[in-house]
Amino acid sequence: MTNGIFGDLFDFDGDGNLDVFEQTMEFMFLDELMQNESNDDDLD
């Protein structure tokens, strides 16, 4: 079973669980992706 939105991509220590830091990094990455997508829409 994978953890998080992106599976184990942000499981930096490889323990199979996302700790608070790993979860935060995952959400920051997702937020950045969403902001970039929004900026791309503004250019159209």
PDB file of all heavy atoms in Angstrom:
ATOM      1  N   MET A   1       0.845  -1.191   0.000  1.00  0.00           N
ATOM      2  CA  MET A   1       0.000   0.000   0.000  1.00  0.00           C
ATOM      3  C   MET A   1       0.881   1.243   0.000  1.00  0.00           C
ATOM      4  O   MET A   1       1.871   1.325   0.696  1.00  0.00           O
ATOM      5  CB  MET A   1      -0.901  -0.012   1.232  1.00  0.00           C
ATOM      6  CG  MET A   1      -1.831   1.158   1.322  1.00  0.00           C
ATOM      7  SD  MET A   1      -2.935   0.996   2.732  1.00  0.00           S
ATOM      8  CE  MET A   1      -3.643   2.583   2.716  1.00  0.00           C
ATOM      9  N   THR A   2       0.516   2.202  -0.805  1.00  0.00           N
ATOM     10  CA  THR A   2       1.292   3.430  -0.869  1.00  0.00           C
ATOM     11  C   THR A   2       0.737   4.466   0.103  1.00  0.00           C
ATOM     12  O   THR A   2      -0.421   4.424   0.493  1.00  0.00           O
ATOM     13  CB  THR A   2       1.271   4.015  -2.286  1.00  0.00           C
ATOM     14  OG1 THR A   2      -0.069   4.266  -2.668  1.00  0.00           O
ATOM     15  CG2 THR A   2       1.896   3.060  -3.280  1.00  0.00           C
ATOM     16  N   ASN A   3       1.591   5.385   0.459  1.00  0.00           N
ATOM     17  CA  ASN A   3       1.203   6.465   1.366  1.00  0.00           C
ATOM     18  C   ASN A   3       1.200   7.771   0.613  1.00  0.00           C
ATOM     19  O   ASN A   3       2.012   7.990  -0.272  1.00  0.00           O
ATOM     20  CB  ASN A   3       2.204   6.579   2.523  1.00  0.00           C
ATOM     21  CG  ASN A   3       2.127   5.396   3.437  1.00  0.00           C
ATOM     22  OD1 ASN A   3       1.061   5.002   3.857  1.00  0.00           O
ATOM     23  ND2 ASN A   3       3.267   4.802   3.740  1.00  0.00           N
ATOM     24  N   GLY A   4       0.305   8.654   0.966  1.00  0.00           N
ATOM     25  CA  GLY A   4       0.296   9.981   0.391  1.00  0.00           C
ATOM     26  C   GLY A   4      -0.288  10.037  -1.006  1.00  0.00           C
ATOM     27  O   GLY A   4      -0.617   9.022  -1.613  1.00  0.00           O
ATOM     28  N   ILE A   5      -0.421  11.233  -1.489  1.00  0.00           N
ATOM     29  CA  ILE A   5      -1.014  11.493  -2.792  1.00  0.00           C
ATOM     30  C   ILE A   5      -0.132  10.942  -3.907  1.00  0.00           C
ATOM     31  O   ILE A   5      -0.613  10.407  -4.896  1.00  0.00           O
ATOM     32  CB  ILE A   5      -1.219  13.015  -2.973  1.00  0.00           C
ATOM     33  CG1 ILE A   5      -2.196  13.537  -1.920  1.00  0.00           C
ATOM     34  CG2 ILE A   5      -1.710  13.329  -4.377  1.00  0.00           C
ATOM     35  CD1 ILE A   5      -2.252  15.038  -1.803  1.00  0.00           C
ATOM     36  N   PHE A   6       1.182  11.070  -3.755  1.00  0.00           N
ATOM     37  CA  PHE A   6       2.125  10.644  -4.780  1.00  0.00           C
ATOM     38  C   PHE A   6       2.780   9.313  -4.430  1.00  0.00           C
ATOM     39  O   PHE A   6       3.893   9.033  -4.869  1.00  0.00           O
ATOM     40  CB  PHE A   6       3.195  11.718  -4.980  1.00  0.00           C
ATOM     41  CG  PHE A   6       2.628  13.032  -5.446  1.00  0.00           C
ATOM     42  CD1 PHE A   6       2.429  14.077  -4.558  1.00  0.00           C
ATOM     43  CD2 PHE A   6       2.272  13.218  -6.772  1.00  0.00           C
ATOM     44  CE1 PHE A   6       1.894  15.285  -4.973  1.00  0.00           C
ATOM     45  CE2 PHE A   6       1.736  14.419  -7.205  1.00  0.00           C
ATOM     46  CZ  PHE A   6       1.539  15.452  -6.308  1.00  0.00           C
ATOM     47  N   GLY A   7       2.093   8.497  -3.672  1.00  0.00           N
ATOM     48  CA  GLY A   7       2.663   7.212  -3.272  1.00  0.00           C
ATOM     49  C   GLY A   7       3.801   7.413  -2.297  1.00  0.00           C
ATOM     50  O   GLY A   7       3.718   8.225  -1.383  1.00  0.00           O
ATOM     51  N   ASP A   8       4.872   6.698  -2.507  1.00  0.00           N
ATOM     52  CA  ASP A   8       6.024   6.774  -1.602  1.00  0.00           C
ATOM     53  C   ASP A   8       7.096   7.753  -2.079  1.00  0.00           C
ATOM     54  O   ASP A   8       8.224   7.724  -1.611  1.00  0.00           O
ATOM     55  CB  ASP A   8       6.645   5.381  -1.436  1.00  0.00           C
ATOM     56  CG  ASP A   8       5.722   4.444  -0.673  1.00  0.00           C
ATOM     57  OD1 ASP A   8       4.927   4.933   0.148  1.00  0.00           O
ATOM     58  OD2 ASP A   8       5.801   3.224  -0.905  1.00  0.00           O
ATOM     59  N   LEU A   9       6.759   8.619  -3.030  1.00  0.00           N
ATOM     60  CA  LEU A   9       7.725   9.572  -3.574  1.00  0.00           C
ATOM     61  C   LEU A   9       8.346  10.435  -2.479  1.00  0.00           C
ATOM     62  O   LEU A   9       9.530  10.748  -2.522  1.00  0.00           O
ATOM     63  CB  LEU A   9       7.042  10.463  -4.616  1.00  0.00           C
ATOM     64  CG  LEU A   9       7.907  11.522  -5.293  1.00  0.00           C
ATOM     65  CD1 LEU A   9       8.965  10.847  -6.173  1.00  0.00           C
ATOM     66  CD2 LEU A   9       7.054  12.452  -6.138  1.00  0.00           C
ATOM     67  N   PHE A  10       7.575  10.820  -1.475  1.00  0.00           N
ATOM     68  CA  PHE A  10       8.067  11.694  -0.421  1.00  0.00           C
ATOM     69  C   PHE A  10       8.423  10.945   0.857  1.00  0.00           C
ATOM     70  O   PHE A  10       8.622  11.553   1.900  1.00  0.00           O
ATOM     71  CB  PHE A  10       7.045  12.795  -0.120  1.00  0.00           C
ATOM     72  CG  PHE A  10       6.966  13.804  -1.242  1.00  0.00           C
ATOM     73  CD1 PHE A  10       6.034  13.677  -2.252  1.00  0.00           C
ATOM     74  CD2 PHE A  10       7.847  14.869  -1.298  1.00  0.00           C
ATOM     75  CE1 PHE A  10       5.975  14.585  -3.297  1.00  0.00           C
ATOM     76  CE2 PHE A  10       7.798  15.784  -2.340  1.00  0.00           C
ATOM     77  CZ  PHE A  10       6.861  15.644  -3.345  1.00  0.00           C
ATOM     78  N   ASP A  11       8.547   9.630   0.786  1.00  0.00           N
ATOM     79  CA  ASP A  11       8.988   8.828   1.931  1.00  0.00           C
ATOM     80  C   ASP A  11      10.509   8.831   1.937  1.00  0.00           C
ATOM     81  O   ASP A  11      11.160   7.880   1.526  1.00  0.00           O
ATOM     82  CB  ASP A  11       8.435   7.409   1.829  1.00  0.00           C
ATOM     83  CG  ASP A  11       8.750   6.582   3.057  1.00  0.00           C
ATOM     84  OD1 ASP A  11       9.145   7.146   4.082  1.00  0.00           O
ATOM     85  OD2 ASP A  11       8.605   5.344   2.971  1.00  0.00           O
ATOM     86  N   PHE A  12      11.090   9.949   2.388  1.00  0.00           N
ATOM     87  CA  PHE A  12      12.531  10.160   2.294  1.00  0.00           C
ATOM     88  C   PHE A  12      13.337   9.159   3.114  1.00  0.00           C
ATOM     89  O   PHE A  12      14.429   8.778   2.713  1.00  0.00           O
ATOM     90  CB  PHE A  12      12.894  11.584   2.725  1.00  0.00           C
ATOM     91  CG  PHE A  12      12.242  12.646   1.882  1.00  0.00           C
ATOM     92  CD1 PHE A  12      11.531  13.674   2.471  1.00  0.00           C
ATOM     93  CD2 PHE A  12      12.336  12.616   0.496  1.00  0.00           C
ATOM     94  CE1 PHE A  12      10.931  14.668   1.697  1.00  0.00           C
ATOM     95  CE2 PHE A  12      11.736  13.597  -0.295  1.00  0.00           C
ATOM     96  CZ  PHE A  12      11.036  14.629   0.317  1.00  0.00           C
ATOM     97  N   ASP A  13      12.825   8.747   4.271  1.00  0.00           N
ATOM     98  CA  ASP A  13      13.584   7.819   5.095  1.00  0.00           C
ATOM     99  C   ASP A  13      13.256   6.352   4.801  1.00  0.00           C
ATOM    100  O   ASP A  13      13.863   5.459   5.368  1.00  0.00           O
ATOM    101  CB  ASP A  13      13.411   8.126   6.579  1.00  0.00           C
ATOM    102  CG  ASP A  13      11.964   8.096   7.043  1.00  0.00           C
ATOM    103  OD1 ASP A  13      11.079   7.728   6.253  1.00  0.00           O
ATOM    104  OD2 ASP A  13      11.725   8.454   8.211  1.00  0.00           O
ATOM    105  N   GLY A  14      12.311   6.094   3.903  1.00  0.00           N
ATOM    106  CA  GLY A  14      12.021   4.735   3.453  1.00  0.00           C
ATOM    107  C   GLY A  14      11.390   3.834   4.485  1.00  0.00           C
ATOM    108  O   GLY A  14      11.450   2.608   4.367  1.00  0.00           O
ATOM    109  N   ASP A  15      10.729   4.425   5.502  1.00  0.00           N
ATOM    110  CA  ASP A  15      10.134   3.591   6.539  1.00  0.00           C
ATOM    111  C   ASP A  15       8.710   3.149   6.222  1.00  0.00           C
ATOM    112  O   ASP A  15       8.093   2.420   6.990  1.00  0.00           O
ATOM    113  CB  ASP A  15      10.166   4.308   7.888  1.00  0.00           C
ATOM    114  CG  ASP A  15       9.272   5.535   7.957  1.00  0.00           C
ATOM    115  OD1 ASP A  15       8.733   5.949   6.907  1.00  0.00           O
ATOM    116  OD2 ASP A  15       9.124   6.097   9.066  1.00  0.00           O
ATOM    117  N   GLY A  16       8.172   3.571   5.084  1.00  0.00           N
ATOM    118  CA  GLY A  16       6.823   3.176   4.693  1.00  0.00           C
ATOM    119  C   GLY A  16       5.735   4.074   5.229  1.00  0.00           C
ATOM    120  O   GLY A  16       4.566   3.896   4.905  1.00  0.00           O
ATOM    121  N   ASN A  17       6.097   5.036   6.051  1.00  0.00           N
ATOM    122  CA  ASN A  17       5.129   5.987   6.610  1.00  0.00           C
ATOM    123  C   ASN A  17       5.615   7.402   6.344  1.00  0.00           C
ATOM    124  O   ASN A  17       6.810   7.677   6.385  1.00  0.00           O
ATOM    125  CB  ASN A  17       4.989   5.800   8.125  1.00  0.00           C
ATOM    126  CG  ASN A  17       4.428   4.452   8.469  1.00  0.00           C
ATOM    127  OD1 ASN A  17       3.436   4.029   7.891  1.00  0.00           O
ATOM    128  ND2 ASN A  17       5.065   3.764   9.397  1.00  0.00           N
ATOM    129  N   LEU A  18       4.664   8.294   6.069  1.00  0.00           N
ATOM    130  CA  LEU A  18       5.023   9.696   5.887  1.00  0.00           C
ATOM    131  C   LEU A  18       4.910  10.416   7.224  1.00  0.00           C
ATOM    132  O   LEU A  18       3.843  10.449   7.831  1.00  0.00           O
ATOM    133  CB  LEU A  18       4.100  10.365   4.863  1.00  0.00           C
ATOM    134  CG  LEU A  18       4.130   9.829   3.440  1.00  0.00           C
ATOM    135  CD1 LEU A  18       3.187  10.633   2.548  1.00  0.00           C
ATOM    136  CD2 LEU A  18       5.523   9.846   2.877  1.00  0.00           C
ATOM    137  N   ASP A  19       6.040  10.984   7.687  1.00  0.00           N
ATOM    138  CA  ASP A  19       5.976  11.761   8.916  1.00  0.00           C
ATOM    139  C   ASP A  19       5.519  13.184   8.581  1.00  0.00           C
ATOM    140  O   ASP A  19       5.213  13.498   7.428  1.00  0.00           O
ATOM    141  CB  ASP A  19       7.320  11.749   9.650  1.00  0.00           C
ATOM    142  CG  ASP A  19       8.471  12.324   8.843  1.00  0.00           C
ATOM    143  OD1 ASP A  19       8.229  13.161   7.939  1.00  0.00           O
ATOM    144  OD2 ASP A  19       9.625  11.953   9.124  1.00  0.00           O
ATOM    145  N   VAL A  20       5.465  14.039   9.559  1.00  0.00           N
ATOM    146  CA  VAL A  20       4.944  15.394   9.373  1.00  0.00           C
ATOM    147  C   VAL A  20       5.752  16.159   8.332  1.00  0.00           C
ATOM    148  O   VAL A  20       5.185  16.838   7.470  1.00  0.00           O
ATOM    149  CB  VAL A  20       4.923  16.153  10.718  1.00  0.00           C
ATOM    150  CG1 VAL A  20       4.524  17.603  10.525  1.00  0.00           C
ATOM    151  CG2 VAL A  20       3.985  15.478  11.688  1.00  0.00           C
ATOM    152  N   PHE A  21       7.067  16.053   8.379  1.00  0.00           N
ATOM    153  CA  PHE A  21       7.910  16.748   7.402  1.00  0.00           C
ATOM    154  C   PHE A  21       7.637  16.247   5.990  1.00  0.00           C
ATOM    155  O   PHE A  21       7.487  17.043   5.056  1.00  0.00           O
ATOM    156  CB  PHE A  21       9.389  16.549   7.748  1.00  0.00           C
ATOM    157  CG  PHE A  21      10.321  17.087   6.689  1.00  0.00           C
ATOM    158  CD1 PHE A  21      10.487  18.454   6.523  1.00  0.00           C
ATOM    159  CD2 PHE A  21      11.015  16.222   5.850  1.00  0.00           C
ATOM    160  CE1 PHE A  21      11.339  18.952   5.548  1.00  0.00           C
ATOM    161  CE2 PHE A  21      11.864  16.712   4.873  1.00  0.00           C
ATOM    162  CZ  PHE A  21      12.032  18.077   4.726  1.00  0.00           C
ATOM    163  N   GLU A  22       7.556  14.947   5.814  1.00  0.00           N
ATOM    164  CA  GLU A  22       7.318  14.364   4.495  1.00  0.00           C
ATOM    165  C   GLU A  22       5.938  14.751   3.958  1.00  0.00           C
ATOM    166  O   GLU A  22       5.790  15.061   2.775  1.00  0.00           O
ATOM    167  CB  GLU A  22       7.477  12.845   4.559  1.00  0.00           C
ATOM    168  CG  GLU A  22       8.903  12.420   4.877  1.00  0.00           C
ATOM    169  CD  GLU A  22       9.033  10.982   5.325  1.00  0.00           C
ATOM    170  OE1 GLU A  22       8.029  10.371   5.755  1.00  0.00           O
ATOM    171  OE2 GLU A  22      10.155  10.458   5.250  1.00  0.00           O
ATOM    172  N   GLN A  23       4.926  14.757   4.824  1.00  0.00           N
ATOM    173  CA  GLN A  23       3.589  15.177   4.413  1.00  0.00           C
ATOM    174  C   GLN A  23       3.583  16.645   4.017  1.00  0.00           C
ATOM    175  O   GLN A  23       2.949  17.029   3.026  1.00  0.00           O
ATOM    176  CB  GLN A  23       2.593  14.954   5.555  1.00  0.00           C
ATOM    177  CG  GLN A  23       2.288  13.507   5.824  1.00  0.00           C
ATOM    178  CD  GLN A  23       1.378  13.342   7.035  1.00  0.00           C
ATOM    179  OE1 GLN A  23       0.878  14.317   7.602  1.00  0.00           O
ATOM    180  NE2 GLN A  23       1.168  12.105   7.443  1.00  0.00           N
ATOM    181  N   THR A  24       4.302  17.470   4.769  1.00  0.00           N
ATOM    182  CA  THR A  24       4.377  18.898   4.458  1.00  0.00           C
ATOM    183  C   THR A  24       5.029  19.127   3.105  1.00  0.00           C
ATOM    184  O   THR A  24       4.544  19.929   2.295  1.00  0.00           O
ATOM    185  CB  THR A  24       5.164  19.645   5.554  1.00  0.00           C
ATOM    186  OG1 THR A  24       4.518  19.439   6.813  1.00  0.00           O
ATOM    187  CG2 THR A  24       5.250  21.131   5.257  1.00  0.00           C
ATOM    188  N   MET A  25       6.111  18.420   2.832  1.00  0.00           N
ATOM    189  CA  MET A  25       6.786  18.555   1.543  1.00  0.00           C
ATOM    190  C   MET A  25       5.860  18.137   0.405  1.00  0.00           C
ATOM    191  O   MET A  25       5.837  18.778  -0.646  1.00  0.00           O
ATOM    192  CB  MET A  25       8.068  17.718   1.525  1.00  0.00           C
ATOM    193  CG  MET A  25       9.123  18.199   2.502  1.00  0.00           C
ATOM    194  SD  MET A  25       9.614  19.923   2.246  1.00  0.00           S
ATOM    195  CE  MET A  25      10.385  19.805   0.653  1.00  0.00           C
ATOM    196  N   GLU A  26       5.071  17.086   0.627  1.00  0.00           N
ATOM    197  CA  GLU A  26       4.139  16.621  -0.395  1.00  0.00           C
ATOM    198  C   GLU A  26       3.078  17.682  -0.699  1.00  0.00           C
ATOM    199  O   GLU A  26       2.802  17.982  -1.863  1.00  0.00           O
ATOM    200  CB  GLU A  26       3.484  15.324   0.062  1.00  0.00           C
ATOM    201  CG  GLU A  26       2.536  14.716  -0.947  1.00  0.00           C
ATOM    202  CD  GLU A  26       1.978  13.389  -0.488  1.00  0.00           C
ATOM    203  OE1 GLU A  26       1.472  13.326   0.662  1.00  0.00           O
ATOM    204  OE2 GLU A  26       2.043  12.440  -1.256  1.00  0.00           O
ATOM    205  N   PHE A  27       2.518  18.278   0.340  1.00  0.00           N
ATOM    206  CA  PHE A  27       1.493  19.302   0.134  1.00  0.00           C
ATOM    207  C   PHE A  27       2.071  20.574  -0.465  1.00  0.00           C
ATOM    208  O   PHE A  27       1.416  21.237  -1.276  1.00  0.00           O
ATOM    209  CB  PHE A  27       0.744  19.602   1.431  1.00  0.00           C
ATOM    210  CG  PHE A  27      -0.250  18.539   1.784  1.00  0.00           C
ATOM    211  CD1 PHE A  27      -0.118  17.804   2.952  1.00  0.00           C
ATOM    212  CD2 PHE A  27      -1.320  18.256   0.950  1.00  0.00           C
ATOM    213  CE1 PHE A  27      -1.024  16.811   3.267  1.00  0.00           C
ATOM    214  CE2 PHE A  27      -2.237  17.265   1.255  1.00  0.00           C
ATOM    215  CZ  PHE A  27      -2.086  16.541   2.423  1.00  0.00           C
ATOM    216  N   MET A  28       3.306  20.920  -0.096  1.00  0.00           N
ATOM    217  CA  MET A  28       3.945  22.094  -0.705  1.00  0.00           C
ATOM    218  C   MET A  28       4.170  21.858  -2.199  1.00  0.00           C
ATOM    219  O   MET A  28       3.973  22.759  -3.012  1.00  0.00           O
ATOM    220  CB  MET A  28       5.266  22.395  -0.005  1.00  0.00           C
ATOM    221  CG  MET A  28       5.102  22.969   1.379  1.00  0.00           C
ATOM    222  SD  MET A  28       6.668  23.183   2.258  1.00  0.00           S
ATOM    223  CE  MET A  28       7.493  24.375   1.225  1.00  0.00           C
ATOM    224  N   PHE A  29       4.571  20.656  -2.577  1.00  0.00           N
ATOM    225  CA  PHE A  29       4.769  20.307  -3.976  1.00  0.00           C
ATOM    226  C   PHE A  29       3.452  20.369  -4.734  1.00  0.00           C
ATOM    227  O   PHE A  29       3.373  20.936  -5.824  1.00  0.00           O
ATOM    228  CB  PHE A  29       5.386  18.911  -4.072  1.00  0.00           C
ATOM    229  CG  PHE A  29       5.612  18.443  -5.481  1.00  0.00           C
ATOM    230  CD1 PHE A  29       6.591  19.017  -6.266  1.00  0.00           C
ATOM    231  CD2 PHE A  29       4.847  17.417  -6.018  1.00  0.00           C
ATOM    232  CE1 PHE A  29       6.813  18.586  -7.572  1.00  0.00           C
ATOM    233  CE2 PHE A  29       5.060  16.978  -7.310  1.00  0.00           C
ATOM    234  CZ  PHE A  29       6.043  17.560  -8.098  1.00  0.00           C
ATOM    235  N   LEU A  30       2.390  19.826  -4.153  1.00  0.00           N
ATOM    236  CA  LEU A  30       1.075  19.861  -4.778  1.00  0.00           C
ATOM    237  C   LEU A  30       0.602  21.306  -4.953  1.00  0.00           C
ATOM    238  O   LEU A  30       0.081  21.675  -6.008  1.00  0.00           O
ATOM    239  CB  LEU A  30       0.064  19.070  -3.951  1.00  0.00           C
ATOM    240  CG  LEU A  30      -1.356  19.001  -4.502  1.00  0.00           C
ATOM    241  CD1 LEU A  30      -1.380  18.341  -5.870  1.00  0.00           C
ATOM    242  CD2 LEU A  30      -2.248  18.242  -3.530  1.00  0.00           C
ATOM    243  N   ASP A  31       0.804  22.138  -3.941  1.00  0.00           N
ATOM    244  CA  ASP A  31       0.418  23.546  -4.028  1.00  0.00           C
ATOM    245  C   ASP A  31       1.179  24.248  -5.151  1.00  0.00           C
ATOM    246  O   ASP A  31       0.605  25.025  -5.908  1.00  0.00           O
ATOM    247  CB  ASP A  31       0.686  24.237  -2.688  1.00  0.00           C
ATOM    248  CG  ASP A  31       0.255  25.691  -2.699  1.00  0.00           C
ATOM    249  OD1 ASP A  31      -0.922  25.971  -3.036  1.00  0.00           O
ATOM    250  OD2 ASP A  31       1.089  26.558  -2.376  1.00  0.00           O
ATOM    251  N   GLU A  32       2.470  23.957  -5.275  1.00  0.00           N
ATOM    252  CA  GLU A  32       3.277  24.553  -6.338  1.00  0.00           C
ATOM    253  C   GLU A  32       2.772  24.118  -7.709  1.00  0.00           C
ATOM    254  O   GLU A  32       2.681  24.932  -8.633  1.00  0.00           O
ATOM    255  CB  GLU A  32       4.750  24.159  -6.160  1.00  0.00           C
ATOM    256  CG  GLU A  32       5.682  24.811  -7.147  1.00  0.00           C
ATOM    257  CD  GLU A  32       5.845  26.313  -6.933  1.00  0.00           C
ATOM    258  OE1 GLU A  32       5.643  26.789  -5.807  1.00  0.00           O
ATOM    259  OE2 GLU A  32       6.158  27.004  -7.920  1.00  0.00           O
ATOM    260  N   LEU A  33       2.424  22.852  -7.855  1.00  0.00           N
ATOM    261  CA  LEU A  33       1.874  22.375  -9.122  1.00  0.00           C
ATOM    262  C   LEU A  33       0.570  23.080  -9.462  1.00  0.00           C
ATOM    263  O   LEU A  33       0.349  23.468 -10.612  1.00  0.00           O
ATOM    264  CB  LEU A  33       1.613  20.866  -9.065  1.00  0.00           C
ATOM    265  CG  LEU A  33       2.811  19.943  -9.112  1.00  0.00           C
ATOM    266  CD1 LEU A  33       2.354  18.491  -8.975  1.00  0.00           C
ATOM    267  CD2 LEU A  33       3.593  20.133 -10.390  1.00  0.00           C
ATOM    268  N   MET A  34      -0.284  23.270  -8.475  1.00  0.00           N
ATOM    269  CA  MET A  34      -1.568  23.924  -8.710  1.00  0.00           C
ATOM    270  C   MET A  34      -1.371  25.396  -9.060  1.00  0.00           C
ATOM    271  O   MET A  34      -2.081  25.921  -9.911  1.00  0.00           O
ATOM    272  CB  MET A  34      -2.476  23.749  -7.501  1.00  0.00           C
ATOM    273  CG  MET A  34      -2.891  22.299  -7.297  1.00  0.00           C
ATOM    274  SD  MET A  34      -3.845  22.029  -5.806  1.00  0.00           S
ATOM    275  CE  MET A  34      -5.340  22.873  -6.221  1.00  0.00           C
ATOM    276  N   GLN A  35      -0.413  26.073  -8.431  1.00  0.00           N
ATOM    277  CA  GLN A  35      -0.139  27.472  -8.752  1.00  0.00           C
ATOM    278  C   GLN A  35       0.390  27.602 -10.165  1.00  0.00           C
ATOM    279  O   GLN A  35       0.004  28.510 -10.893  1.00  0.00           O
ATOM    280  CB  GLN A  35       0.865  28.056  -7.769  1.00  0.00           C
ATOM    281  CG  GLN A  35       0.286  28.312  -6.406  1.00  0.00           C
ATOM    282  CD  GLN A  35       1.326  28.872  -5.453  1.00  0.00           C
ATOM    283  OE1 GLN A  35       2.428  29.239  -5.853  1.00  0.00           O
ATOM    284  NE2 GLN A  35       0.989  28.931  -4.178  1.00  0.00           N
ATOM    285  N   ASN A  36       1.272  26.693 -10.567  1.00  0.00           N
ATOM    286  CA  ASN A  36       1.810  26.726 -11.927  1.00  0.00           C
ATOM    287  C   ASN A  36       0.711  26.489 -12.941  1.00  0.00           C
ATOM    288  O   ASN A  36       0.677  27.129 -13.989  1.00  0.00           O
ATOM    289  CB  ASN A  36       2.927  25.689 -12.105  1.00  0.00           C
ATOM    290  CG  ASN A  36       4.195  26.093 -11.414  1.00  0.00           C
ATOM    291  OD1 ASN A  36       4.406  27.256 -11.101  1.00  0.00           O
ATOM    292  ND2 ASN A  36       5.051  25.123 -11.161  1.00  0.00           N
ATOM    293  N   GLU A  37      -0.209  25.588 -12.655  1.00  0.00           N
ATOM    294  CA  GLU A  37      -1.323  25.314 -13.564  1.00  0.00           C
ATOM    295  C   GLU A  37      -2.213  26.543 -13.686  1.00  0.00           C
ATOM    296  O   GLU A  37      -2.649  26.894 -14.774  1.00  0.00           O
ATOM    297  CB  GLU A  37      -2.132  24.114 -13.064  1.00  0.00           C
ATOM    298  CG  GLU A  37      -3.263  23.696 -13.966  1.00  0.00           C
ATOM    299  CD  GLU A  37      -2.779  23.095 -15.287  1.00  0.00           C
ATOM    300  OE1 GLU A  37      -1.680  22.522 -15.313  1.00  0.00           O
ATOM    301  OE2 GLU A  37      -3.499  23.222 -16.282  1.00  0.00           O
ATOM    302  N   SER A  38      -2.449  27.225 -12.583  1.00  0.00           N
ATOM    303  CA  SER A  38      -3.266  28.434 -12.594  1.00  0.00           C
ATOM    304  C   SER A  38      -2.593  29.535 -13.408  1.00  0.00           C
ATOM    305  O   SER A  38      -3.247  30.236 -14.175  1.00  0.00           O
ATOM    306  CB  SER A  38      -3.503  28.917 -11.160  1.00  0.00           C
ATOM    307  OG  SER A  38      -4.236  30.116 -11.156  1.00  0.00           O
ATOM    308  N   ASN A  39      -1.283  29.674 -13.274  1.00  0.00           N
ATOM    309  CA  ASN A  39      -0.545  30.683 -14.035  1.00  0.00           C
ATOM    310  C   ASN A  39      -0.579  30.371 -15.524  1.00  0.00           C
ATOM    311  O   ASN A  39      -0.648  31.268 -16.347  1.00  0.00           O
ATOM    312  CB  ASN A  39       0.897  30.787 -13.551  1.00  0.00           C
ATOM    313  CG  ASN A  39       0.998  31.410 -12.176  1.00  0.00           C
ATOM    314  OD1 ASN A  39       0.068  32.068 -11.719  1.00  0.00           O
ATOM    315  ND2 ASN A  39       2.107  31.165 -11.509  1.00  0.00           N
ATOM    316  N   ASP A  40      -0.516  29.097 -15.879  1.00  0.00           N
ATOM    317  CA  ASP A  40      -0.589  28.703 -17.281  1.00  0.00           C
ATOM    318  C   ASP A  40      -1.931  29.071 -17.879  1.00  0.00           C
ATOM    319  O   ASP A  40      -2.019  29.478 -19.039  1.00  0.00           O
ATOM    320  CB  ASP A  40      -0.338  27.202 -17.444  1.00  0.00           C
ATOM    321  CG  ASP A  40       1.094  26.808 -17.159  1.00  0.00           C
ATOM    322  OD1 ASP A  40       1.966  27.706 -17.116  1.00  0.00           O
ATOM    323  OD2 ASP A  40       1.357  25.602 -16.975  1.00  0.00           O
ATOM    324  N   ASP A  41      -3.009  28.937 -17.102  1.00  0.00           N
ATOM    325  CA  ASP A  41      -4.353  29.280 -17.589  1.00  0.00           C
ATOM    326  C   ASP A  41      -4.486  30.782 -17.840  1.00  0.00           C
ATOM    327  O   ASP A  41      -5.192  31.208 -18.749  1.00  0.00           O
ATOM    328  CB  ASP A  41      -5.418  28.850 -16.582  1.00  0.00           C
ATOM    329  CG  ASP A  41      -5.566  27.327 -16.531  1.00  0.00           C
ATOM    330  OD1 ASP A  41      -5.085  26.639 -17.462  1.00  0.00           O
ATOM    331  OD2 ASP A  41      -6.180  26.836 -15.557  1.00  0.00           O
ATOM    332  N   ASP A  42      -3.799  31.584 -17.048  1.00  0.00           N
ATOM    333  CA  ASP A  42      -3.869  33.034 -17.203  1.00  0.00           C
ATOM    334  C   ASP A  42      -3.229  33.503 -18.511  1.00  0.00           C
ATOM    335  O   ASP A  42      -3.559  34.559 -19.030  1.00  0.00           O
ATOM    336  CB  ASP A  42      -3.183  33.739 -16.033  1.00  0.00           C
ATOM    337  CG  ASP A  42      -3.936  33.552 -14.726  1.00  0.00           C
ATOM    338  OD1 ASP A  42      -5.130  33.176 -14.775  1.00  0.00           O
ATOM    339  OD2 ASP A  42      -3.322  33.769 -13.649  1.00  0.00           O
ATOM    340  N   LEU A  43      -2.294  32.728 -19.034  1.00  0.00           N
ATOM    341  CA  LEU A  43      -1.602  33.120 -20.267  1.00  0.00           C
ATOM    342  C   LEU A  43      -2.458  32.905 -21.507  1.00  0.00           C
ATOM    343  O   LEU A  43      -2.184  33.489 -22.545  1.00  0.00           O
ATOM    344  CB  LEU A  43      -0.299  32.332 -20.394  1.00  0.00           C
ATOM    345  CG  LEU A  43       0.743  32.586 -19.327  1.00  0.00           C
ATOM    346  CD1 LEU A  43       1.956  31.667 -19.528  1.00  0.00           C
ATOM    347  CD2 LEU A  43       1.201  34.034 -19.338  1.00  0.00           C
ATOM    348  N   ASP A  44      -3.474  32.063 -21.409  1.00  0.00           N
ATOM    349  CA  ASP A  44      -4.319  31.768 -22.580  1.00  0.00           C
ATOM    350  C   ASP A  44      -5.222  32.902 -22.950  1.00  0.00           C
ATOM    351  O   ASP A  44      -5.642  33.721 -22.312  1.00  0.00           O
ATOM    352  CB  ASP A  44      -5.180  30.527 -22.329  1.00  0.00           C
ATOM    353  CG  ASP A  44      -4.320  29.277 -22.239  1.00  0.00           C
ATOM    354  OD1 ASP A  44      -3.184  29.314 -22.761  1.00  0.00           O
ATOM    355  OD2 ASP A  44      -4.775  28.292 -21.654  1.00  0.00           O
TER     356      ASP A  44
END
